[in-house]
Amino acid sequence: MTIREIIFQATAQLEGAGIPSARLDAEVLLAFCLNSDRLELMKNPEKLLDNAEQTSFCAFIARRLRHEPVAYITGRKAFWSFTLEVNNDVLIPRPDTEVIVEEALAVLNAHPVDQPRILDIGTGSGAIALALASEVPGAQITATDISDMALAVAKKNALALGRDQQVTFLQGNLFTPAHGTFDLIVSNPPYISAGEYETLPAGVKDFEPRVALFAGKSGLEFYENLVYQAKDYLKEKGWLLLEIGGKQSREVRNLLEMTEFYDSIDVRADYAGLSRVIKGRRK
């Protein structure tokens, strides 16, 4: 079977299973199977696959037909300017999360600090912490997570990217393992409400870690804790940046305002126009 034929066949199977990105997924998985890239597939559509390659690819497609995310099948996900190792112990990094990295860099550029101390709460795969480490070489970064298994993934990514000396990973809930005060605190916390969780796509609900998604009945549980506790870990004029759900900006803004510990509160939209990051500065 040629590259063209097997992609056509796999795309039809995936479309039949209701997977909207069927063609893209088929191409990505075949490229991974062949240790190649999508461009090479397009350049060589008549290349024949041997039996071992066909068997391996069909196994990948079978997993995708069960709605397992492509990133978990390949074990990798592109984020910022690098590729991270991922598995089902960590949330798959989304392009939307790059917005909090952009906003953090904008804050540091507008309010320069020599060797800023940065805290990343709920680091997961290490995506945000490692992106900031790559852009702010002098930063001293601490990244926490409640999951030992997630931290194992994050540490492996840090080592692969040569950032293991710049980022310190600590296990514990929210601020529990953190020490001292920070110029910048960032977090992409769980923010899915109970009602929303039940309606998540199968590829999310059945495969990604519940602990990284579910945030109680209202979806605000972690924001309430982060906003109130962060004040004790921020330096004066330090910044708190939180990724938020597209419909949560009003509620999280209210939390920040009610504490009376923050000013310069503002919301940044993602590239789809949805509210994605809220920030506040410690008074």
N, C-alpha and C positions, 0 to 999 in steps of 0.2 A: 504494500500500500504506500502511496506517495504522501508527501507532506500535505499537498492540496487535498487529497482524498480523505485523509484521516482528520484533518481540521474540519472539513465539511461534515463528516460523520459525527464528530464530537460536538460540533456546534448545534446540530439538529437534536442530539440527545439532551444537551443542556437546555436548549430552548423548550423542549418538551417537558422539562422538569420545572419550567417557570423561572429560570435564572436569566435575568435581564442582560447581563454582561457576557452572554454565552460565547460569542466569537472571541472576544478579548481573553476570556478565561482559558479557552482552548489553546490559543496561541501562546499565552504565558506558560501554561503547563507543559506544552510540547517543547518550547524553548528550554525550560528547566530540565525536562527529561533528556534532551539532547545536549545539555551543557552548552547552549548557544544563546542567541537572542532573537527577538521577533524579526528584526531586519534580515537576519540570515535566512529565516523561514521564507520571507517574502521573495528573497533573491533566488531561492532554490526550491520552488514549489513542486518540481517533478522528482526531487530526490526520494529514493526508496528507503523506507525504514526496515531494519532487520527485525526478526521475531522478538528479540529481547527488548528492543526499543518500543515495539508495539505493545508488548505485554506490560511494560512499565507505565506507558502512557495511559493505557486502558485502566490500570489500577488507580492512577491519579484521577481520571474522569469519574470512576465509580465513587471515589470519595467526594468529589465535587457534586455529584448527583444527589448525595445525601446532605448537600448544602454546607459541607465543611468549607470554611473560608480558604481561598487560594493561598493566603499568607501562611496558614498553618500547614498546608500540604507541602509548600516549598520550604517552609521554615525561615522565611525572610520577608522583610518589608522595607521598601524605600521610605526614608523620612529625612527631611531637610536636605543635606548634601551627602548623605551616606545611606548604607543599607544596614538594618538591624536584624539580628536573629530574633525570632519570635516563636513561641509555642503556646499551647492553651493554658499556660500559667500566667500569661500576660495579655492585656488588652492589645488588640492590633492598633498601632498608631495610625491616626487619620490625618489626611491633609489639613483638615480644619484646625488641628492642634498646632500646626506650624504658625498660626496666627498669634498664639500666646508667646511663641519664641520671638516673632517679629516685634510684638509690643514690648516685651522685656528688653530687647535690644534698643528699641526707641527710647524707653525710659532711661536706660543706662547711658545712652548717647546725650539725652537732654539734661541729665543730672549725673555727670561723670563722678565715679568713685574709683580711687586707686585700689586695685585688687579687691573688688567687691565680694562680700560674703553673700552667697546665694543659697537658699533652701528650697528644694523641690519636694513637695509632700505627695506621696503616692506615686512614686516614680515609675512603677511598672517595668517596662523594658529599658527604661533609662532615657527615653527619647528626648524629653525636654532638657534634662540635665546635660546630656551629651551634646545636644545642639548648642546650648549656651556655652559649654566648655570649648567647643570648636570655634566659636565666634569671639569669646572673651578669654583669651589664653591666661590672663592674670587672675581670673576669678577663682575664688575658693568655694567649691560647691559641695553641699551636703544633700544627699538624696535619701529619703526614707520610704519605707513601704511596710505594710503589716505582714506581707507574705514573704517568707524565706525563699520560696520557689521563684517568685518574681525577681527578688534581689539576685538570685543566682544567674538569671538571664541577663539582668542589667549589668552585673559585674563582668560577665563574659563579653558583652557588647563594649563596655568601657575598655577592656583589655585589647579587644580586636581593633579599636579605634585609637589606641595609644593614649587614652584619657584616664587610665586607672590610678594615676598618681594625683590627678587634679580633682577627681570626684570621690568623695567618701560616702559609702553606702551603709545605712544603719537600719536595722530591723525594729519595727515598733509601730504603734498606732498614732497617726498624725504627728504631733510635736513631741511625743513621749521620749524618743531617743535623741532629740536635738539639744544642743548646748549653746549658750550664748545668744547674741542678737545678730540680725542679718540686715543687709541693705535692701535685699529683694527676696520675697517669698513668692513662689509660683506653685500652682497646683491645677491639675486636671482631675478633680475628684469624681467619684460616682455621683451621677445626678439624674438617674432614671427613677421615676416614681413607681409605686406598686402597680397602678393602672397601666402605665406605659410599658412596664416590663413584660406584661402578658401579651402585648401586641407587637413586640419586637420580632424582626425577621428570624426565621429558624437558624440562619447562619450566625446570628448574634446570640440569641437566647440559648441555643443548644450547644454552643461551642466556646464562647468567650466566658471568662471567669465572672461569675455572678457578683463576687465581692468587688470587682472593679466597675460594676454597672449600677447595682441596686442601691438606692439611697432613701429607703423608708417610704412611708405612705405618700408624703408630699414631694419627694425628690430633693428636699432642701436640707436634709439631716446633716450632711457633711458641711454645707456652707455655714450653717448655724455654729458648728464647732470651730471651723476654720476662722471665721470672721472674729469670733470672741477670743479665741486663743492666740491668734496671730499678733495681737497688740502687745503681748508679753515677749515676743521674739523678734519684733521689728525695732531697728534703731529709730531714733527720732528722724522724721522725714523719709523713712524707709517705705518701700512700696509693696503692696499685696496685689498680686495678679491671679485671677481665677478664671479658668475656662467655665463657661455656663452653657446650659441648653438654650436653644433658640428662643424659647418663650419664658425664660426665667429672669430676664434682666431687671424687671421691676421688683420682684421679690428679693433678689440678692442686693440690689441697690438699697432697698428699705432696710435690710439687715445692716449694711455698712453705715447707713445714716443714723439708725437708731442707737448704735453703740456710742456715737459722738466721739470716736477715737480717730476717725479718718476724714480727710478732706480731698479735694481734687478728684472726686469720684467721677469716673467716665466709663463708657461702654464702647467697645470696638466691634464692628461687624466683620463677619468672614466674607469670602468672595462670592457667596451666594446671597449676601445682604442680610443674613441672620445674625442676631446678637451672639457673640461668641466669647468675648473676653471682657471682664469688668476689672477695673483697677481702683485702688484707693491708696492715699498716702497717709502714713501715720503722723498724727499731729505732734 
